[in-house]
Amino acid sequence: MSDPHESWQEEKRSAWLYRMVADCERGTPRAALFDELAQAADEQAEIWLNTITQSGGQQPAAFRPDLRTRVVAGLTRVFRPRAMRGVLAAMKVRGMVLYTHNPPHGTPLRRDDIGKHHQNGAAGNALRAGVFGVNDGLVSNAALIYGVAGAAQEPAIIVLTGVAGLLAGAFSMAAGEYVSVRAQREMFEYQIGLERDELETYPEEEAAELALIYAAKGMDAAEARRLADTLMQDPERALNTLAREELGLNPDELGSPWVAASSSFAAFTAGAALPLLPFLFGHGAALTVSIALTALGLFAVGASMSLFTGRHAVMSGLRMLGIGGAAGLATYFIGAWLGVTLA
């Protein structure tokens, strides 16, 4: 169970932010939803206040939004709630799923439907990340190698540059992915912990909030309340759905930061190694072979991207070949020019 004082502060902050979002949405149907959510948050804060009183604890001072809350509110007024939905969700402002252009899931119509729309998202995201990781490694290291090859023909220098570029890029990608996924997971764990406490303390109020969001998404109000009440009979499924529908968080998209870092490292390395291999094996026509391998790799990566874009595979492959080829040629000629200038 969380500290009642902290929970009271969280609910009062949420209520304050709900009213701020409602002010931004005046004249739209969303304004009424956020006003009702603000009222619900105030009622939940009152429950925590009663808990503090009954336990003989010190009454909290009148709520005053902290600097972080005021900064977020100011940015939301300037950029509008849709642009700030990720930050608002992290601060426990529910209903942000209403701002997605293509919601990751529709409103479930039966209890058995809950969660079914999320089962394949993680695999698709992992595959997409792998393809783009290979592309990053391939383009960046090929451009680096060809830039050095244009300036200096010594194989040892090219190999050293290629290996350094591969390692630097791979470790940078892995570190960035680890930090990103870790921060996302920590946010989720914190938010889901708050939801768990609230679900145990006032399930009726949580069901009412969930019904409000379902109704705002187009469901009949009575049917929305019936679905929310039915959902609350299964605490684990209720907790999962509250995270998705109220906070806009998708647990299926959050994996291990170590797995994410390792995958990013491997994908970047695979792409970056392709233009480097002919130089490592000391091939007589290393530059020509490297360019041929890079061209094939670029075309294959571009064709693979068509799985996510829906475009024709050949056209996607040729486009990526053109983009990567232009980057390689540009760095080669820049390197050649610098090699002559600095000689």
N, C-alpha and C positions, 0 to 999 in steps of 0.2 A: 504494500500500500504506500502510495507517495505521501509526501508531507502535505497536510491539509492547507497550510499557508501557501505553499507553492501552487497547489491545485486551484486555490481561490484566485491567486494572482493570474494563473493561466486563463481561467474562465473570464475574468474581468478584462484581460487584455484582448481575448477573442471577441468579447462583446463590443469593445471599443472599436476594434478593426472591422467587425461586421457592419457597424453603423457607418464607418467611414466608406466601406465598399458600397453600402446602400446609397449613401449620398452621391457617390460616383455614378450610380445606376438609376438615379431619379428619372422617371418617365419610361422605365422599362419594366417588364414583369419580374426581373431579377431583384428589383429593389424591395419588393414585399417579402421575398424569400429571405434576404439577408437581414431585414428588420426582424423577422420572426426568429431567425437563428440568433440574433443578438439578444432577444428576449429570453430565448431558451438558455443561452450562456449565462445570463444574469441569474436565472432560476437555479442553474447548476452551481453557480458561485454561492448562492444563498444556502444551498445544501452543505457545501464545504464550510461556510461560516457557522452553520448550526453545529457541525461536527467539532469545530474549534471551541465553540461555546460550551458544548456538553462535556468536552474533555478538560475544561478549565484553562484552556490556553489563552494567550494574549490576543485580543482583538486586533486584526490588521488595520493599518491606517487607511484613510480614504485612497482609492485607487488613483494613481497618476501614471500615465504611460511613460515608459523609459525612453531613452534616446534612440535606441534601436527601433522601437515601435514607431516613434514619430518620424524617423527617417524613412522607414518602409511606407508609412502612410503618405508622406510627402511624395515619394517616388510613384506610388500608386495613383495619386491624384494627377500627376503629370503624364505618366505613361499609360494609365488606365489599368483596371484589374486584369484584363486578359494577358497583357504583357508581363504582369507581375505575379501570375498565378503560382509559379513554382515557389517563389519567396513567401507568398501568403500561405500556401499549403504547409511550408516548413514551420510557420508560426501558428499552426493549428487553426487556420481559417478554413472551414469546410465549404463544400460546394464548388470548389475550383474546377471540378470535372466538367461543369457546365460551360467552361470557356474553351474547351478543346474543339477545334474545327471538325475533327473526325474522332469522336470519342472512342477509346480503345475497347469499349464494351457497351452494349445496349442495356436498357433496363430489363432485368429478368422478369419473366412473366409467371414463372413457377419457382418454388423453392429449389427444385432439382436443377434449374437452369443456372443458379448462382455459382460463379466460378468457372463455368464451362468455356467461356469466351477467352480465357486467359491461359489456357494450358499450353499453347504452342508459341507464345510470344518470345520466350527466352531463347529457344533454339534458333528462331529466325534472327534475333538480334545478335546472337553469337556468330552465326554464319556471316551476317552483314559486316560485323566488326572484323572478322578474319579476312574477308575480301579487301576491305579498305586498308587494313594493316599491311597486307602484301603489297597493295598499290603504293602506299606511302613509302615503304622500304625500297621498292623497285625504282620509282621515279627519283626519289631524293638521292639514293646512292649512285644510280646511273648518271645523273646530272653531275654529281661530285666527281666521279671517276673520269668522265669525259672532259670535264673542265680541266682536270689535272693532266689528262692525256694530251690535251691541246697545247698545254704549256710545257710539258716535259715528257719525253718518250721513254724514260728509264722505267722498266717494269717494277723495280723495287719501290720506287716512289709511288707508283700507281697502286700497287698492292697495299702499301702502308696506309695510303689515303683511304682506299676502299674498306680495309679492315677497321680503321678508326671511325669512318663514317657509319659502318654497320653497327659497331659496338655502341658508339655514342647515341645513334638514333634508337637502337633497340632498348637500351637502358632508359633513355629519356621517355620513350613510349610506355615502357613497363611501369616506371615510377609515376607517370601521370595517370595511367589507368588505375594503379593501386590507390592513389590518393583520391581519385574521383569516386571509385566504387566504395571505398572505405567511408568517405564522407556521406555518400548517399545511404549506405547501410546504417551508419550511426544515426542519421536523421530518422530513418524508418524505425529503428529500434526504440528511439526516444518517443516518437509519436505513437507507436503501437503500444508502448508501455502506458502512456497516458490514456489511450483508448481502453486498455484492459482495466485500469483502475476505475474509469468512469462507467464502464459496462457493469462492473461489480457493484458500484455504489448507487447508480441510478439508471437501471436498464430501461425503465419506462421513458425517461427523458431522451435517452439515446435512440430508442425506437421512434419517438416523435420526430427527432431531427432527421433520421433516415427517411421517414415517410415524407417530410417536407421536400427533401431533395428529389425523391422519386416523383412526387407530384409536380415539381418544377420541371422535370424532364418529360412531362406529358401524360403521366399515369393518372387515372381517376383517383381522387383524394381518398375515398373509402378503400379502394383496392390497394393503394399505396400503404395505408395504415395496416391493412390486413397482412400484406406481405411482410412488412417490417416486424409486426408482432410474431408472425410465424417464424421468421428468421431468428428472433431472439431466443427461441427454444433450443437452439444449438449454439452454445457460447463460442466455440471455436470458429464456426462458419460465420457467426455474427461478427466476430472480431475481424476476420478477414475481409468481409464485405464493408464494414465500417471504414476500414483503411482505404479501400478502393473508392467507395462512393462519397464519403465525407471528406477525406483528405486528398483524394486523387493519387494515392500511392499504389503501385503495383508490385506486390511482393515477388511475383514470378520473374520480374526483371532484375532482381537484386541477387547477385551471386557472391561467391567468395572473392575478396580483393586479390588474394594470392593467385587464384585461378585466372582472374581477369588479367593480372600483370603477366603471368606466364604465357597466356595465350597471345597477348599483345607483343611480347618479346619474340615469341616463335614466329608469328605472322610477319612482323617487320624483318626479322632475320632471313626468312625464306625469300622475301622479295628482294632484299638488299644483296643477298648472296648471288643472285642470278647474273648480274653484269660483272661480278667480281671473279666468278669461277674460272673463266679462261685465263686470266692473269695469274691465278693461284697455281694452275697446272702448267704454266710456262708455255702455252701454245704459241707457235710461231706467228700465227695471224690472230693474236689474242684480241686485239681491238675489233677486228671484223667479226670474229665469233661472238664477242661480247655484245656487239650491236645487234647481231642476228637473234641471239637469245633474249635480249631485252625487248626487241620488237615483238617476238613471239609471246613473251610474258605480258607485255602491254596489251596486245590484242586479246589474250586469254582473260586477263583481268577485266577489260572492258566488256567482253562478252558475258562474263560472270555477273557483272553489275546489272545486266539486263534482267536478271532474275528479280531484282528489287525495283527497277524502274519501269518494267513492262515494255521497254523498247526492243526493237529488233536486235538480235545478238550480234549480227555482222556489223550493223551500223554502230552499235555501242563499242564494238571492238576497234573499228576503224577510227572512231572519234578519240578513244583513249590512245591509240597508236599515234594519231596526229598530235595530241596534246603532249604526250611524253616525248615524242620525237622532237618536237619544237623545243622543249626544255633542254634535251640533250644536245641538240645542235647549237642552241644559244650559248650554253656553258662551254662547249668545245671551242667555238670561235672566240668567245671572250677569253678563255684560257690561252688560246693560240696568240691572241693579240697582246695579252699581258706577258706571255713568254717572250715575245719579240721586244716589247717595250722595256721590260726589266732586264733583258740580257745585256 
